[in-house]
């Protein structure tokens, strides 16, 4: 019988080990809905560990898993974190990175969660094992904003289209980026800061205005 008990113990220990490798901790609650029998086993080990009723060999093995002698009261939050982490793993497999947009159309909670992890680390409120798991996944803690600069010639073509449509180049700045671009070009012209080719192109429009 002892051999069977030892086999069962090793089997449950290996399950706990797998749980830790996946989620980064061994905080399995007594009422673990994914595997109730594993939750009961872990609860029993906590009792034996606490009351020094466990042999030293098993104690040593559990210590290697950072085995917690107290049942986690806030396991809901750990399980939710685990779920988002797995979703992030899938996201990386699909997109090749962990940069989930905060308003990710297909999974808005995941986008918010990723943003929240960065904020928690910034405020020094993110547990070290979570930081380690995210780092292994290639998580970028400081998201670099990518500014897509439209080429000068593309803006020029937009201005030319505006001229054809409206008969002038007085683009209101309230229209957005084109209006601001025109204002900058006028400033550069006055200060002679434009390259010759760009200056010639702008002068063509100005000449057409006088025709």
Secondary structure, DSSP 8 states (H G I E B T S, - for coil): -HHHHHHHHHHHHHHHHHHHHHHSS----TT-TT-HHHHHHHHHHHHHHHTT-S-HHHHHHHHHTT--SS--TTHHHHHHHHHHHHHHHHHHHHHSS----TT-TT-HHHHHHHHHHHHHHHTT-S-HHHHHHHHHTT--SS---------HHHHHHHHHHHHHHHSS----GGG-HHHHHHHHHHHHHHTT-S-HHHHHHHHHHHHHHH-
